[in-house]
Amino acid sequence: MSTTRLQLLGHASFRITSPEGHVLLLDPWLTGNPYVPEHLRQPERADLVLLTHGHDDHLDAELPALLTRTGARVVAPAPVRFYLREQGVPAAQCEAMNVGGSVEVLQLRLTMTVAHHAAHVDLSDGRTGFPHEGVGYVLRFSDGTVLYAAGDTALFGDMTLLADLYQPTVALLPIGDRYTMGPREAAHAARLLRVPHVVPFHYGTFPSLVGTPAQLLAALATGSPATVHALAPGDTLDLGPLR
């Protein structure tokens, strides 16, 4: 049986391939992202796109074209979904859901979770609009992988509820600081989540994102057995065995 595979595209953008071969893109900022390898900037296939929020380092300006080209369904916070509908994305491709809800899609169970991150969409005329709070996702795959994609978020105590309800096996946690958790807070998040594996993201791509995987490792040294997988853009990680 195939296993769930995670690939870091760059910054906060990931490609996830399910055991059944479905391709998911998480926060695909591709066309203007200098950290994404050139050969990964124009994906030939996507079945589902997950957006945690509308900031332009997560919501690519060319996403409507990608959705048209691939026919992928898209899940996003409601205001981001409304924005995409205004950009011509058909309603049939928009999977409507909200925080706390779950859906069965592409042979996986998807839950939208709370995140603490004020967000908006940058509009083409230079204004901002569609204010909203970011979200996270829990994805349960058929091989037993339970992936928690925290999105851009602060540390929050109800991560313990996510551990109780979903028992994540892998967590994608931001560590850049300033706009999200830093390494110290992410290490505590790993303890609250009781997660055995952590993939850090959202660090090093801008000068203000000062957190590092080494700092996360140091913060985890006291009180958490979690293994840190620091991926470079283009690296892949098989998640199925990480339980």
C-alpha positions in Angstrom: 0.0 0.0 0.0 1.2 3.5 -0.8 1.8 6.0 2.0 1.0 9.6 2.5 3.9 11.8 1.2 4.6 15.4 2.1 6.7 17.7 0.0 7.8 21.2 1.0 7.4 23.5 -2.0 8.7 26.5 -0.1 7.9 28.9 2.8 4.5 27.6 3.9 3.5 25.8 0.7 3.2 22.0 0.7 2.2 19.3 -1.7 0.6 16.2 -0.1 0.0 13.0 -2.0 -2.5 10.6 -0.4 -2.1 6.8 -0.4 -4.7 6.7 -3.2 -2.6 9.1 -5.3 -4.7 12.3 -4.8 -2.7 15.5 -4.9 -3.4 18.2 -2.3 -1.8 21.6 -2.3 -1.6 23.5 1.0 -1.3 27.3 0.8 0.3 27.1 -2.7 2.2 30.4 -3.1 4.1 29.4 -6.2 4.3 31.9 -9.1 6.0 34.7 -7.1 7.8 32.6 -4.5 11.6 32.7 -5.1 12.0 29.7 -2.7 10.0 27.2 -4.7 12.2 25.2 -7.2 11.4 26.2 -10.8 10.1 22.8 -11.8 7.5 22.9 -9.0 5.9 26.2 -9.8 3.4 25.0 -12.3 1.8 21.8 -11.0 0.3 19.7 -13.7 -2.2 18.2 -11.3 -4.1 19.1 -8.2 -7.2 17.5 -6.8 -7.7 19.6 -3.7 -6.3 23.0 -2.6 -6.4 23.9 1.1 -6.0 27.6 2.1 -5.4 28.6 5.7 -5.9 32.3 5.0 -5.6 35.0 2.4 -2.3 36.7 2.9 -0.3 36.9 -0.3 2.4 34.5 0.9 -0.3 31.8 1.1 -2.9 32.8 -1.5 -1.2 33.0 -4.9 -2.6 35.7 -7.2 -2.6 33.0 -9.9 -4.6 30.5 -7.9 -7.9 31.0 -9.9 -6.0 30.1 -13.0 -4.5 27.0 -11.3 -8.0 25.9 -10.2 -9.3 26.4 -13.7 -6.4 24.4 -15.2 -6.6 21.5 -12.8 -10.3 21.5 -11.8 -9.2 21.1 -8.2 -11.7 21.7 -5.4 -10.7 24.3 -2.9 -11.3 24.7 0.9 -10.7 28.0 2.6 -12.1 30.3 5.3 -15.4 31.7 4.1 -14.3 35.2 3.2 -11.5 33.8 1.1 -14.0 31.5 -0.6 -16.2 34.5 -1.4 -13.1 36.3 -2.9 -12.4 33.3 -5.1 -16.0 33.2 -6.3 -15.7 36.8 -7.3 -12.6 35.8 -9.3 -14.6 33.4 -11.3 -14.0 30.1 -9.5 -17.1 28.0 -10.0 -19.2 27.2 -6.9 -18.9 23.5 -7.8 -15.2 23.7 -7.0 -15.6 25.4 -3.7 -16.1 23.0 -0.7 -18.0 25.1 1.8 -17.2 24.4 5.4 -16.3 26.2 8.6 -14.3 25.9 11.8 -15.1 22.8 13.8 -16.7 21.0 10.8 -15.4 17.9 9.0 -16.0 16.5 5.5 -15.1 13.3 3.7 -13.3 14.2 0.5 -11.0 12.3 -1.8 -10.9 9.3 0.6 -9.7 11.3 3.6 -11.4 13.0 6.5 -10.8 16.8 6.6 -11.4 18.9 9.7 -11.1 22.7 9.8 -9.7 24.0 13.0 -9.3 27.3 14.7 -6.1 29.4 14.3 -5.2 32.7 15.8 -4.0 34.9 12.9 -5.7 38.1 11.7 -5.7 38.0 7.9 -7.1 39.7 4.7 -6.8 39.4 1.0 -4.6 41.9 -1.0 -6.7 43.2 -3.8 -5.5 44.0 -7.3 -6.2 47.8 -6.9 -3.8 48.0 -3.9 -6.5 47.9 -1.2 -7.1 45.1 1.2 -10.4 43.3 1.8 -12.2 40.2 3.0 -10.9 40.4 6.6 -10.9 37.0 8.4 -9.2 34.8 10.9 -6.9 32.1 9.6 -7.7 28.4 10.1 -5.8 25.1 10.4 -6.6 21.6 9.2 -6.5 18.1 10.5 -6.3 15.5 7.7 -6.8 11.8 8.5 -5.6 9.5 5.7 -6.3 5.8 5.0 -2.8 4.7 6.0 -3.3 6.0 9.5 -1.5 9.3 9.0 -3.1 12.1 10.9 -1.6 15.4 9.7 -2.3 18.6 11.6 -1.5 21.7 9.5 -1.6 24.5 12.0 -1.4 27.4 9.5 -0.1 30.7 10.6 -1.1 30.8 14.2 -0.2 31.8 17.7 0.1 29.2 20.4 -3.2 28.4 22.0 -4.2 26.1 24.9 -7.0 24.3 23.0 -4.3 22.4 21.0 -4.8 19.9 23.9 -8.3 19.3 22.5 -6.9 18.6 19.1 -4.6 16.0 20.7 -7.5 14.5 22.5 -9.8 14.4 19.5 -7.6 13.6 16.6 -4.2 12.2 18.0 -2.1 13.8 15.2 1.0 11.8 14.1 2.6 14.8 12.3 2.3 18.5 12.9 3.2 21.3 10.5 4.1 24.2 12.8 5.2 27.8 12.0 8.4 28.9 13.8 9.3 32.2 12.2 8.2 34.4 15.1 6.9 38.0 14.8 3.8 37.0 12.8 3.3 33.5 14.2 4.7 31.3 16.9 8.4 31.3 17.4 10.5 28.2 18.2 9.8 28.3 21.9 6.0 28.5 21.4 6.1 25.9 18.7 7.9 23.5 21.0 5.2 24.0 23.6 2.6 23.4 20.9 4.2 20.1 20.2 3.9 19.2 23.8 0.2 20.2 24.0 -0.5 18.3 20.8 1.5 15.2 22.1 2.7 14.8 18.5 5.7 12.6 17.8 6.8 14.4 14.6 7.0 18.1 13.7 7.7 19.7 10.3 8.6 23.4 10.8 7.7 26.0 8.2 7.3 29.8 7.7 10.8 30.7 8.7 13.9 32.2 7.0 12.1 33.4 3.9 12.0 37.0 5.0 14.5 38.8 7.3 11.8 39.3 10.0 11.2 35.5 10.3 14.1 34.8 12.6 13.1 31.5 14.2 15.2 28.4 13.2 14.8 24.7 13.3 17.9 24.6 15.6 16.1 26.8 18.1 13.1 24.5 17.9 15.3 21.5 18.6 16.8 23.2 21.6 13.4 24.2 22.9 12.1 20.6 22.5 15.1 19.2 24.4 13.3 19.7 27.6 10.0 17.8 27.9 9.1 16.6 24.4 10.1 13.5 22.5 9.0 15.0 19.1 11.3 14.5 16.1 11.9 17.6 14.0 12.0 17.1 10.2 13.4 20.4 8.7 12.8 20.1 5.0 14.4 22.2 2.3 12.3 23.3 -0.7 11.6 20.2 -2.9 12.3 17.7 -0.1 9.8 14.9 0.5 8.9 13.0 3.6 6.9 9.7 3.8 4.4 10.2 6.6 2.9 6.8 6.9 5.8 5.2 8.9 5.9 8.2 11.3 3.6 6.9 14.0 
